Amino acid sequence: NEVRVDPDVESVVVVGGGPIRIGQGVEFDYCAVHAVRALRELGIDAHVVNNNPETVSTDYDTSDGLFFEPISAEEVADVIETTGADGVMVQFGGQTSVNVGEPLKAEIDRRGLDCSILGTSVEAMDLAEDRDRFNVLMDEMGVAQPEGGTATSEAEALDLAHRIGYPVLVRPSYVLGGRAMRVVENDAELEEYIEEAVRVSPDKPILVDQFLADAVELDVDAVADGDDVLLGGVMEHVESAGVHSGDSACMIPPRSLDDD
């Protein structure tokens, strides 16, 4: 007989990253596949929702069940209902799956399904991605940040840029990996960005931040359980990013930091 590690969780749906372009998204597929493998090793049925045939997560033998459906709250909820899943994971598919978290929770509640979003909660994801809420949290914790803010109109964006001073870094809220990110030097470039790259509105704000020209980029990898923190390492980026957020050479230990 198969022994379940957790009798309360017997079936889990893992949401993939959906369609991607060359150079972007392979890291998310890697995460989704390893999440599925870990679940199956624990004796938990793992079902994948993804609609990209070029990913490993959509190989026929990767999961216990493969649902080739669009990444939307309604479609994922249909899969949960069909499989009777106890939980769903949305944090392994990149921005596409993260974005479905909040509407998916609402859809699960609306249908009365007995299914939980496992791992990072919708509330925690919103806290990390909503720049206003995140900035308040950093201020409360005493963590320094570049000066910046959120704009919901062109006028607000221009006011922020004037207060901060050019150059500024502008990007849409709720994105990963630098998509649609740009450094602008003046009002004309900012207006062009808003017109061509994004359609700023109250429900689609943009972020305007001070641009740090000579900054050092560091990756700090840690695992925490609420009590203890294990610091895996600190890496320093030594070249500009390429076609995606992870495509840049790093070194460990970092060369620019002293022991303090």
PEBELFEN-V130571 format. One record per residue. N is the residue number from 0. RES is the residue in one letter. SS is DSSP state (hx for helix, st for strand, lp for the rest). BURIAL is I if it has 9 or more other ideal C-beta (glycine too) atoms within 8 Angstrom, else O. Layout:
n->{N,N}
res->{RES,RES}
ss->{SS,SS}
burial->{BURIAL,BURIAL}
//
This chain:
n->{0,1,2,3,4,5,6,7,8,9,10,11,12,13,14,15,16,17,18,19,20,21,22,23,24,25,26,27,28,29,30,31,32,33,34,35,36,37,38,39,40,41,42,43,44,45,46,47,48,49,50,51,52,53,54,55,56,57,58,59,60,61,62,63,64,65,66,67,68,69,70,71,72,73,74,75,76,77,78,79,80,81,82,83,84,85,86,87,88,89,90,91,92,93,94,95,96,97,98,99,100,101,102,103,104,105,106,107,108,109,110,111,112,113,114,115,116,117,118,119,120,121,122,123,124,125,126,127,128,129,130,131,132,133,134,135,136,137,138,139,140,141,142,143,144,145,146,147,148,149,150,151,152,153,154,155,156,157,158,159,160,161,162,163,164,165,166,167,168,169,170,171,172,173,174,175,176,177,178,179,180,181,182,183,184,185,186,187,188,189,190,191,192,193,194,195,196,197,198,199,200,201,202,203,204,205,206,207,208,209,210,211,212,213,214,215,216,217,218,219,220,221,222,223,224,225,226,227,228,229,230,231,232,233,234,235,236,237,238,239,240,241,242,243,244,245,246,247,248,249,250,251,252,253,254,255,256,257,258,259}
res->{N,E,V,R,V,D,P,D,V,E,S,V,V,V,V,G,G,G,P,I,R,I,G,Q,G,V,E,F,D,Y,C,A,V,H,A,V,R,A,L,R,E,L,G,I,D,A,H,V,V,N,N,N,P,E,T,V,S,T,D,Y,D,T,S,D,G,L,F,F,E,P,I,S,A,E,E,V,A,D,V,I,E,T,T,G,A,D,G,V,M,V,Q,F,G,G,Q,T,S,V,N,V,G,E,P,L,K,A,E,I,D,R,R,G,L,D,C,S,I,L,G,T,S,V,E,A,M,D,L,A,E,D,R,D,R,F,N,V,L,M,D,E,M,G,V,A,Q,P,E,G,G,T,A,T,S,E,A,E,A,L,D,L,A,H,R,I,G,Y,P,V,L,V,R,P,S,Y,V,L,G,G,R,A,M,R,V,V,E,N,D,A,E,L,E,E,Y,I,E,E,A,V,R,V,S,P,D,K,P,I,L,V,D,Q,F,L,A,D,A,V,E,L,D,V,D,A,V,A,D,G,D,D,V,L,L,G,G,V,M,E,H,V,E,S,A,G,V,H,S,G,D,S,A,C,M,I,P,P,R,S,L,D,D,D}
ss->{lp,lp,lp,lp,lp,lp,lp,lp,lp,lp,st,st,st,st,st,lp,lp,lp,lp,lp,lp,lp,lp,lp,lp,hx,hx,hx,hx,hx,hx,hx,hx,hx,hx,hx,hx,hx,hx,hx,hx,lp,lp,lp,st,st,st,st,st,lp,lp,lp,lp,lp,lp,hx,hx,hx,lp,lp,lp,lp,lp,lp,st,st,st,lp,lp,lp,lp,lp,hx,hx,hx,hx,hx,hx,hx,hx,hx,hx,hx,lp,lp,lp,st,st,st,lp,lp,lp,lp,hx,hx,hx,hx,hx,hx,hx,hx,hx,hx,hx,hx,hx,hx,hx,hx,hx,hx,lp,lp,lp,lp,st,st,lp,lp,lp,lp,hx,hx,hx,hx,hx,hx,hx,hx,lp,hx,hx,hx,hx,hx,hx,hx,hx,hx,hx,hx,lp,lp,lp,lp,lp,lp,st,st,st,st,lp,lp,hx,hx,hx,hx,hx,hx,hx,hx,hx,hx,hx,lp,lp,lp,st,st,st,st,st,lp,lp,lp,lp,lp,lp,lp,lp,lp,st,st,st,lp,lp,hx,hx,hx,hx,hx,hx,hx,hx,hx,hx,lp,lp,lp,lp,st,lp,lp,st,lp,st,st,st,st,st,lp,lp,lp,lp,lp,lp,lp,st,st,st,st,st,st,st,lp,lp,lp,lp,st,st,st,st,st,st,st,st,st,lp,lp,lp,lp,lp,lp,lp,lp,lp,lp,lp,lp,st,st,lp,lp,lp,lp,lp,lp,lp,lp,lp}
burial->{O,O,O,I,O,O,O,O,I,O,I,I,I,I,I,I,I,I,O,I,O,O,O,I,I,O,I,I,I,I,I,I,I,O,I,I,O,O,I,I,O,O,O,I,I,I,I,I,I,I,I,I,O,O,I,O,I,I,O,O,O,I,I,O,I,I,I,O,I,O,I,O,I,O,I,I,I,I,I,I,I,O,I,O,I,I,I,I,I,I,I,I,I,I,I,I,I,I,O,I,I,I,I,I,I,I,I,I,O,O,O,O,O,O,I,O,I,O,O,O,O,I,O,O,I,I,I,O,I,I,I,O,I,I,I,O,I,I,O,O,O,O,O,O,O,O,O,I,I,I,I,O,O,I,O,I,I,I,I,I,I,O,O,I,O,O,O,I,I,I,I,I,I,O,I,O,I,O,I,O,O,I,O,I,O,O,O,O,I,I,I,O,I,I,O,O,O,I,O,I,O,O,O,I,I,I,I,I,I,I,I,O,O,O,O,O,O,I,I,O,I,O,O,O,O,O,O,O,O,O,O,O,O,I,I,I,I,O,O,O,I,O,O,I,O,O,O,I,O,I,I,O,O,I,O,O,O,O,O,O}
//
